[in-house]
Amino acid sequence: MDRMKRNQWVFTAATVLVMVVLLYVFNGPFRGEGSKEVSYSDFLAEVRAGHLAEVQITEKKLIGIVKEEKPGAGKAVAPRMLTATRLPGMDETELLKEMEAQGVKYSGQIQTGLSWLYVLASWALPMLFLAWIFRVGMQRMQQAGGALTFGKTRAKIYDESARTKVTFQDVEGVDEAKAELVEVVDFLKHPKKYQSLGGRIPKGVLLVGPPGTGKTLLAKAVAGEAGVSFFSISGSGFVEMFVGVGAARVRDLFEQAKSKAPCIIFIDELDAIGKSRSGMSPSDAEREQTLNQLMVEIDGFDTSEGVIIMAATNTPEVLDPALLRAGRFDRQVIVNRPDLTGREAILRVHARKVKLAAAVDLNTIAARTPGMVGSDLATVVNEAALLAARRGASAVEMRDFEEAVDRVMLGLEQKTRVMTAEEKERVAYHETGHALVALSVEHADPVHRVSIIPRAVGTLGYTLQLPLHERYLMTKPEIEDRVAVMLGGRAAEEIIYNGVISTAASNDLEQASELVRQEVTRFGMSTQLGPLTWGMTPQARFLRAPFGAEQRNYSEHTAQMIDEEVRHIIDEIYTRAKKILTRRRADLERVAAELIRKETLNRDKLDRLLSKSQLAAAAPRESGQVSS
């Protein structure tokens, strides 16, 4: 007899015992508890003595209720004298006379307060309740192998009856990742082709990439293309407060997967259980056991069984090296942010069910969304549809997409936030300073829109620049031109208000300082410090490292040199931005005045304010480089 059968027998015996006890308790009134069996003559003597307060006459019994003042109060029960051919005899008549003489109440019905509904409920309800407990308990034990279900996996199963309908046609913008996974799909469809040649498909495929790039969707597409079952679970779904539960869930997951082979096991956020075991505290014992069991299970199955394990993570550098060795997660597929073509393809996928106007150009929208991932683009399409529905339009137009992109990138417009006339003027000069410097330097991205409408992200205005193409690296002049644009707002305030500046440039200064410090310490672009890196920053591969996590590996003297070099470069770039705006002060005042009036200026309006002849005559694009 195995463990499951033994548990079933124990549970059955315990249920029967509880049922007997409950029936005994519920049906106490019918067993005459507290009653005393006496003869008919003794019962009559009790009536004559005046000890009884009430007599109840039933079909077969006389039930006398003893007065409370009599010690040992209870019930006296005697058999009734009956004949088959006539009414009750003289003895019964004498009993009735004595009861009338003593003032004893009597009735021919049972007056115990137990109605027929109570009788039915007292027997049926306990039995139904126990039967329900028995049924649920047996089901739980059959599914999980015990009375408790802590060890049962919480994976969401898409089997033959609920198979995922996602295919590669629903996944765009990650063509390289899809090409890597075609081999996995082909193996699940035609395993004999590989087995006949002695080939072995990788046991584990790890999808790595930034959040929102479609790693989970890609795993579902693999299962949908192959037409196999799909087990999906988060890494945190294994871990509980009880040590050993996670390991039991891992075992249960792989047992179910083998029974439904061929199939795919997908673990999202693998880093929740797969972090390196070095430096673990005693409180991490549950996570360590879960990780050990996962590695054992991966080693224990053969891909010829048709079970392939896939996982996704944003931080592959924190995973345990033993988990990534050959024979486990030995293939890593990079799911990067989509480029311009990929973003356009993603927008087309999400816009399939959206009614678009004829003038909508998804390529322009894709160009406006550099750095966005699939989840961001899906939000853009949905926000555009909501905006169109809100204004009662019959189709989604280009202006809806423009506003949707601004909402996702910058937040909602804060139209209820009213600035004073002085604040509005200062913000207008600040944003115009950014725009004019961007129009003047050589390597700045083109200006798309300038606005002084506050946004939910905490900005009082913004200057939106859109790159012409994807950038994967930056040169020193490009970095310094970008810093010049950041400092243009503060420079404009200083010029217009005679050195009186505001807090509007706080975020610009933070970004400019960080970028210049990276130029000096990380990119080796300083002639004073040479082509060296200073400081060790534990950079995450796809997620930004925590602020202030840099570890210094240089002396105090070198730290002083770094600070001086950063200050020197910032001062040089700031001086250049001030020179540009001083030379173009007339343009600065003209654009700021129009911005105060209109609140938002797009590139066409800027071009009309600054004609090409004026632009060429007043401010040729500069390509100066800071000497360091």
N, C-alpha and C positions, 0 to 999 in steps of 0.2 A: 504494500500500500504506500503510494507516494505521499508527499507532503500535502498536496492539494486535497486528496481524498480524505486524509486524516483530519484536516481542518474542517471539511464539510461534515464529517461525522460528529466532531466535537460541537460544531455550531448547531446541528440538528438536535442533538441531545440537550443542549442548553436551552434551545427554543421550546422544546416540549416541556422541560422542567418549569420554565417561566410561565408557560400557558396553564399548567396544572395549578401553580400557585395563584395566578390571577383569577382563575375560575373559582378557586376555593375562597378567595377573599371577596369577590364580587357577589357570590351566591350564598353568603352566610345567613341572610334572613330566611331562606327556604329550608335551611337545615334545622330550624328550631333552636338556634343557639340561645342559651339563657332560659330555656323552657324545662319544665319538670313533668314527667309522665306520671299521672296519678289515676286511680280508678274512678269510675263514675260516682260512687258513693262519697269518696273523699272530695271530689270536685263539688258535689252538692253540699257537703259539710262546710267547705270554704265559702260558698255563697251564703249559707245560713249564718256563719260567723261574721259576715260583713267584711271579709278580707278583700273581696274583689270589687274593682271599680267599674269594670266593663266586661261583657262576655260577647264574643264573636262566634257565631254559629256557621260552620262551614259544612260541606257535604259529608265529611267523615269525622270531623273533630269539633270539640267545644274548646274554645281558647279563652281563658280567663285572664284578664290583666289585673295583677295585684296592685292594691293601693300603695302609693309611694311611702306612706308613713310606716308600713309594715316592714320590719327588718327582712333583708334578703329578698327585696322586691324582684319580681320576674314574671313568669307566665306559668300557669298550671294548665296542662293539656290532658283531656280525657276523651276516650272514644264515645261517639254518639250512639244512643240506643235506637236502632231503626228496625222496621219490619218490612217485608216485601209486599204485604197486601193491604196495609192501611197506614194512616197518619201516625205520627209519633204517639207513643203510649202514655200511660199515667205518669211514669217516672219523669218524662219530659215535661208534662203539664205541671207536675209538682215543682220542677226546676224553674219553670216560667213564673209560677206564683211566688216562689221564694225570691226570685230576682226583682219582681215588682214590689214585694214587701221590703226588701233591703234597699230599694232604689238603685238597683244595678242596671246600667244601660246595656242593651243588647241589640244585635242586628243580625240579619240573615246573610249579610255580605261580608267579604273580607275587608276589613278597614285598616290594614297595616300600612297603607300609603304606597303599596307596590302595585302600580297599574300594569296592565298587559304590555304597555310600551316599555316600561322599566324591565319587566321580565325578559322581553325580547332583547333589549339593549344589553342587559347584564350578561347574556349568553353570547349574543352575536358580535357585539363590538370588540370584546377582548380577543375573540377568535379571528375576526377580520384584521385587527391591528397586528396581532402576532403573525398571521399569514403574510401580511404585507412586509413586515420586518424580515421574515424568513426568505421571501422571494428576493428582496433587495440584497440581503446579505449573500445569498447564493450567487446572484449575478455578479456582485463585486468580487467574490472569491474566485469565480470562474474566469473573470477578466484579468484580475491582478494577482491571483495566486494566494490571496490572503484576505483577512477581514479589512485591512487597511489598504489604501491605494496610493500611499506615498511613493512607492516604487514604480508606479505606472508612468510611462512617458506622456508628456503633454504635447507631443507633436501633432500638428494639424495634417491630416492625411487626405491627399487627393488621389483616391483609388480609381478603379475602373468606372464606378458609378458617379464619381465627382471629379473626374480628371481635369487638370488645369487646361484651359483652352488658349493659353498664351503661346504664341509661336514666335519665330524669329522675325516675322513680318510686323510684330508689335514692338520690336526693339530696334531703335535706330540710333545713329550717332556713335556706336561702339563697334565699328566694322572689324577692327583688329581682334577684339575680344570674341566676337561671333565666329571669326575664322578659326580661332584657337579651339572653340568648343564644338565645331562641326565634327571633329574626330570622335568626341565623346558620344555625340548623337549617333554617328554611324556605327559605333561599337554596340550601342544598345539596340540598334535595329538589326545589325548583321554581325553578331558576335563570332560566328563560325569562321568568318573571313579572316579575323585576327588570330583565332585559336589555331587554325590550320597552319599558319606560318610560325607559330610559337610566340607571337607577339602578346604583350600584356599592356592593357590600358592603364594609365595612372590610377592608383587607388583613390587618391584625394586631389581635388581641384580647388585651389584657394583663389577666390575673387577678391582683389584688393583695389581700392580706389577711394576717392573722396566721397563724402555722404551725398546721396541723391543721384548718383550717376547711373543707377539701374542694376545693381548687382543682384538683388533679389529677383527682379523682373527677368534678368538674364537666366538665372537658375530655373525659374518656372518655364521659360521658353525652351530650355534644353529638354525638360520633361515633356512639354507639349509637343515638341518636334519628334521626340522619340516615341511618344505614345505610351509612356510607362507611368507607374504610380510615383507620387511625389510626397515625401515626408518633410514638412517644414517646421522648424522649431528655433526659438531664440536661445542663445547661449545661456542667458539668465534663467531659462525655463528648467534647467537641470538642478540648480542649486537651491537648497532649502536650509533651514536652521538645524536640521537633524543630520548629523554626519552619516554618510553612507547612502542617503537618499539619491543624491546625484548619480552615484555609480550604478545604483539599481535602475534608475531611469535610462541610463546609457545602455545597459544590458537589455532592457525591455525594448528600447528603440531598435536596436540591431536585430533582436529576435523577430520583431514584427516585420522589419524590412526584408529579412531573409525569407519570410513566409510569403511575401508579396513580390519577390524578385521576378523579373528585372524591375528595378526602381532606383530612385535617387533620394538620398538623405541630404537635406540642406540645413545647415546650422548658421543662422544669421548672428552677427556680432560674436564671432568666435572668441574674441579677446576677453569676453566675460568669464570664460572658464579656461582659456588657453594661455594665460599670461605666464611668463617665465617663473619657474619655481624657486629661483635663487632669491633669497631675502624674504621668503614667505614667513609670516608670523604663525603662532599656534592657532590663531583664529581662522586661518585659511586652510585648515585641515580638510574641510568639506570640498573646497575647490580643488585642492591637490588630488584628493581621491577621485574626484570626477574626471580630472584631466588624465590621471593614470589609467582609469578604466577606459576612457575614450581611445587612448593610444593602444591599449591592449586589444580592444575590439577592432580597430583598424588593422592591426597586425593579424587578427584572427580570421578574417574572411578573405576569400579569393575573389578577384574581379570576374572570374569565370562564372560565378554565381549570379552575376548581373546586378550587383549592388555597387553603386558608385556614390561616394560621399563628396559633397560640395560644401563650401563654407565661404563666408564673406566677412571682411574686417576692414576698418579704416586705418588701423595701426598695426601693420604686420611686424614692425620692429619690436613690439613688446611680447610677441608670441614666444613660447618655449622652443628653443632650437630642436629639441627632440621631436616636436610636433611637425616640424618642417623638413625633417630628414627624408632621404630617399626611401620610398616604400610607404610613406604616410601622405602628407600633403606635399607631394613632390612636384606639382605643377602649379605655378602661380600665373594667373591671368590678370593683367592690368586693365582696369576699367577707368580710363581717364575722362577728364572733362571733354565734351564734344567741341570740335572746331566749328567754323562758320557753316560749312556744308552739313555737318552733323546736327547743328542746332536747327537748321532749316528743315532737315528731315524729321527731327523730333517734333517740331511745330506742326508739320503736315500730319503726323500720326495723331496728335492730340486734337487737331482741327477737323478730323474726319466727320464727327457728329455735330460740328458747329456750322451754322449757316453763315458763310462769309460773303461780304459784299465784293463786287467785281474789282474794286480798286485796291483791295487788300494785297499787299506784297509781303509775303512771309520772309523773303530774302532780306528785305529792309529791317524787319523785326529781328531776324537772326543777327544782323550786323549791329543792332542796338543792344544786344544782350551778351556781350563778351564775358566769359567766365561763368555763365549760368550753366547749371546741370539740368538733367531731365526733369527732376521734380520742380525746379524753378520755372521751367518753360511750361509745364503742365499748369502751374498756378497762373502764369501769364494768360494762357488761353482761357482758362476758367474765369479769371477776373474780367477779361475783355467781354466774354459772353454775359456776365452779370451786369456790367456797365451798360451794354447795349439793351438788355432787358429793362434796366432801371429807367432809361429814357424813352422806352416804348418803341425802339427801332425794330424793323423787320429783319435786319441782318447786322452782323458785327462789322463795323467799319474800321478804317485805319486809325482814326482818333481814339477808338476804344482800346486798341492795342497800345497806342502811345501812352495813354493814361494808365493802362494795366502795367506796363513796364516801369513807369515811374512809381507806381504803388509798390511793386515788388522790390525795386532797387532803393527807393528813398522813403517809402512809407506814405501814409495818407496825408492829404493836404489838411492843414490846421486853419481852416478859414475863420474859425471863431477866435483865434488868437490875433488880437488887434495890436499892432505896433504903433507907437507914437510917430509923428511926422519926422522927428529927428532920428529915431531908430531906423525908420524905413529909408531915409536918405543915406544913412551910414552903411546900411546893408547893401543898398544899390551901388554905392561907390566901391564897396568891398568886392562884390561879385563882378562888377565891370573891370576892376583891376585884374582879377583872375583871367577874364576873357581876353582883354587886350594883350596881356603878356603871352597867353597861349597863341594869339594870332600873330605875335611878333617873333617868337623864337622859332628855330628851324625844326626841332625834333618833337614839338608838342603835338598831341592828338588833336584833330579838328574839333572846334567848338560846335556843339549841336544845339544847345539851348542854354539860356541864362534866365534865372527866375529869382524873385524875392518873396515867393510864397512859402511860409513855414511848412515844414514837413514833420511827420511823426517821429523821425529819427533824431529830432532835437536841433535840426538846422533851421536857421532863419532864411536861408536862401541857398542856391546851388548853381554851379556852372557845370553843365554836363558835356563831357568830351567823349567822342566815340572813335576808337582806333580804326584805321582803314584795313588792317589785316591782323592776323594773329601774331602775337609776340611770344617768343620762347627765350629770348635773352635781351639784354640791354647793354649799350655801350656807355662809356663815361659821359660823353656829351648828352646823350638821351636822359641819363639820370639827372644831370644838373639842369637841363631844361625843364624837366618835370618838377624839380624842386623850385625853380624860378616861378613856375605857374602857381605852386602852393603859396609862395611868399608874396605873390602879386596883390592879394587882398590887403594884407597888412601894409604894404608899401603904398597902396592907393590911399588908405586912411591917413597915413603919416603925411602924405603930400597935401591932401585936401584940407585936413584939420590941423596943419602946422605942428605936427609931432604929437598930437593928442590921439592916442590909440585906444581901442576897446578890447573886450574879451572875445571878439568874433573870430580871431585867428588862432584860438587855442588848439583846435584840432589840426589846422594846417601846420602849425609849428611842431606839433607832436609827430606828424607823419614826415615832415621834412627832416627833422632831427634824426629820426630813426633811419631814414633812407641814406642820409649822408654818413651816419655812423656805420651802417652796413658797407657803404662804399669804402670806408677806411679800414674797417676791421675784418670784413668777410670777403670782399672782392679784391683786395690788394691793389687798389687804384690810387693810392697816395704815394707820391714821390718821396715824401719825408720818411714814411715808415716802411716803404718797400713792398715788394710782392709777397707779403706774409699775411696769415690770418691770425687774429688776436682774440683769445677767448674761445671757449668750447661751449657751444649751444646745442643741447640735445634736441635737434630738430626732428619732429615727427615727419613721416613720409608724406602724409596727406592732411594731417591736422596740425594746426599751428601750435608751436611749443608754448608752454605757460610763460606769462610775462615774468621777466626777472630770473629766468632759469639759467642764465649764462654763468659759466664757471671761469673764473679768471686764471690764466696761466702766464701772466706777465707781471712785471714789477710795478711799483708805484710810479717810478720815473716814466715807464712806458705808458701807463695810464694817463699821466699828465700830458705826454706828447699826443696821445689820441684825442684828449679833450681839446688841446690847442689846435690840432689839425681840423677837427670837426668845426670848431668855432671859426677858424680861418675860412674854410670853404663856404660855410653858411653866410658869413659876412660878405664874401665876394659875390655870391649869387644874389644876395639881397640888394647889394649896391647896383648890380646890373638890372634887377627888376625895377628899382627906383628910377634909374636913368631912362628906361623904356617908357615908363608912365609919365615922367617929367616931360619928355619930348612929345608925348601924345596927350598932353593934358586937355587940349581942346576936345579930342575924341572921347576922353574919359568923362568929361562933363556932359557932352552931348548924349552919349549912350546912357549914362546914369539918369539923366533927366527923362529920357524916353522910358527907361526901365521903371522909374517911379510912377510914371503915368500908366503904363501898360501892365506892369508887374512881371510879365514873361515875354522874352524876345527869343525867337528861333533864329536859325542861321540866315534865313532869307531876309529877315528884318535887319539883322546886323549888317548884312552885305549892302542893304539899301542905305543904312546910316553911314557906313564906311565904304564908299564906292572904291572900285579897284584903283582908280587914279589917285584918290586920296590916300589909300592904303600904301600904294607904291611910293608916293611922294613923302608921306609923313613918317612911315616906319618900315623900312626894309627888314625882312626877317633876319634875325641875328643868329649867328652860329658860334658865338664866343664860347671859350672853354676856360674854366677857372684854373688858374695856375696854382699849383700846390707843391 
